[in-house]
Amino acid sequence: MSYLEEVIQAVEYIKEKISFRPEIGIILGSGLGELVNEVEKQVVIQYSDIPGFPVSSVKGHAGNFIFGQLREKNVAVMQGRFHFYEGYPISKVVLGVRVMGLLGIKTIFVTNAAGGINKAFKPGDLMVIKDHINFPGENPAFGEEIPEFGPRFFDMTNAYDPELMEKAKKAYEKNGVPYREGVYAFCKGPSYETPAEIKMLSIIGADAVGMSTVPEVIAARQMNIKVFGMSCITNMAAGISKTKLSHKEVVETSNRVKDSFIKIIAHMVGEVE
């Protein structure tokens, strides 16, 4: 079975389970899965039930596709994502995005837990992603050209939609959340970066670092899906923080700021036209 056939098979399976066409996709990062409690008229589909779908093996990623309504918008929510460090090929990492694109979404919200590089940040900050650095260079558009996913060559100048970023400023202000904005650097993981690597990333312009999101954003832009990205700064990166880094800290900090996170994303979904 070809990759396109695999994606279409998953799409057809989902279409049989839902009665509406989703217009907005949301991918929830580590510890941020409770946003799904805000979704009404839920249809929950476990990844393990979808043909060809991988299953997230990371704590803080539930492994469900949830369809329903959020702020009166039809949404498809990935409660947990697939990571390159889990051993999946890049095509599997972005499978959820490909499926959502063929289901008809026009806008996607990608969220993650990230380490802070910018010394002005602190754990618990919510950073709007204005651009990214694809440090490993992994690209889901690499290989066979599949017209159904979009053109082979596509622009990444405004990978993160400027209009949505402007709306975010108002959402932060209305909800009393301090506004942060920065560049997200994608590294493969699963080991955290060394202090020397963090210093290098700082020099080349990164404000935060994590192990996800960028492949999904590239796949979304190839499919002409508008992107809004947000990082929860769960810890300060190696060499900046004096404490030992751990995934436990990532999940704990995400849980601490989940209410602010939910308010911002829900508000933003309501603003999408």
C-alpha positions, 0 to 999 in steps of 0.5 A: 500500500502506498503512503497516499493510500494509507492516508486515504484509508485513515480518512475514510475510516474517520469519515464513517465515524463523524457526521461533520467536516472539521474546519480547524485542527489542533495538536496538543503537546506534552501535558496539554491534553486537557483542552479536550474537556472544552470540546462539545459533542465529542466523537473520540477515536483511539489512534490504535483503531485507525488503520495505519496510525502509529500510537504515541508512546510518550507520557502526557500524550493520550493517543486519541483523535477527538472530533467535536465543537469548540467555540462553535467551530468544528474541530479535530483534536490530536490528543497526543502526537507522534515524534521522530525520536520514537523511531517513526519515519517522518511520513508517520510523524505527520500522518495526523496532519495529512489526514486532517488536511484531506478531511478539509481543515483550513487552519491548524493550531500546533502546541508543544512543551519547550525548553526556554533559551531566551533568558527573558523567559521563565517556566510557565510562559506561553510563547507564540511561535513566529518562526522556526529553525529545522535543525535536523533538516528533516522534511516530510515533503522529501521523496515522492511527489504526491500532488494530493498533498500540495506542490513539491516546492512551496513558500515558508516565509510566513509559516506561522500565519501573521493574522493569527499572531495578531489575533493572539496578542489580543487574546493574551491581553483579554485573558490577562496572560503575559505575551511572549513571542519567539523562534522555536528550534526543532531538535530530534531528541530524545536526549536534551540538548547540551549547554554548548548546543543551546549556546549555538541555538541562541546565537543563530536566533532560537528562543525555545527548543523542542522535539516536535512541531516543525515537521507538522508545520511543514506538512501543513504549509505544503497543504496550504493550511494556515498555522498558529503555533504556541509553546509552553515554556516548561523549563529553561534549557541546559546551561541556562537552568542549573537544575537537571532536566526531566520530562517530569518537570515538563508535564508538571509545568504544563499542568500548572499553566493549563488553564491559561493555555486552554483560555488562549487556544479556545479564544483563538479558535473562536476568532478563526474566520 
